[in-house]
Amino acid sequence: MLYAIISEDVSGSLEKRLAARPEHVARLKALHSAGRLELAGPHPAMDADDPGDAGYSGSLIVAEFSSLEAARQWAEADPYVSAGVYARVTVKPFRKVLP
């Protein structure tokens, strides 16, 4: 089943994000290689593709996991969590309708 991992950044997270990004992206690439990643990306902190120093306010990942608990465990092990980038992470079942 698909699960949405919705994360909200702490204030001023950009430096922490940049430091942990290589490990974070490596995990996403592994999900993609396994055919389990639907989409992933950050929420810019302002209405722009490149928010510059404003950074990001959070992230969204939609991926396939065997259970809600497996998705939660994967999300809790994210390098952004251990680096203190995220203030909160919510994991919910997701049902893709379109496209």
PyMOL commands that set and color helices and strands:
alter all, ss='L'
color gray80, all
select helices_A, chain A and resi 14-33+52-54+68-76+79-82
alter helices_A, ss='H'
color red, helices_A
select strands_A, chain A and resi 2-9+37-44+56-64+86-94
alter strands_A, ss='S'
color yellow, strands_A
deselect
rebuild
show_as cartoon
